[in-house]
Amino acid sequence: MDSTNTRVEAFSTPEIWAENRQSLCDALPWYKSHEASLYTIDKVAKGILINKQVSVRDYLSDEVIITTLGGGREKNKTGERARAKDGSQRPKKYCLAAMESSSP
């Protein structure tokens, strides 16, 4: 599924359900990022929350996730968050560290 497709039907009941980020962080042992989408421990990515802000290049499948990282988004005239400047390089470094250490 890419960001241009419509939603697909769920294939099972989610193990965890939360109405907001705070509840999600409280429910999951492996995602505790109350503000940022990337959860890290010791500069290694441990989890990522992908919510409504996707780009046309994002791709999600059962084995592959390609998504944008780095922030740099601001609200535009319509109230949507859009890329306004280059994001930080830290998220990329943290994800590479996770890949190198075989940390999911």
KAZI-V532141 format. One line per field, one symbol per residue. phi: phi as a letter, one per 40 degrees, with the letter a starting at -180 (. if undefined). burial: b if it has 16 or more other C-alpha atoms within 10 Angstrom, else e. A space follows every 10 residues. Layout:
phi: ???
burial: ???
This chain:
phi: .bcccccbcc cacccbbaca cdcccccbcb abccbccccb bfgbcbaabb bccbbcccab acbbbbacbh ggbbccccgc cbcbaccccd dccccccccc cfcc
burial: ebeeeeeeee eeeeeeeeee beebeeeeee bbbeeebbbb eeebbbbbee eeeeeeeebe eeeeeeebbb beeeeeeeee ebeeeeeeee bbebbbbbee eeee
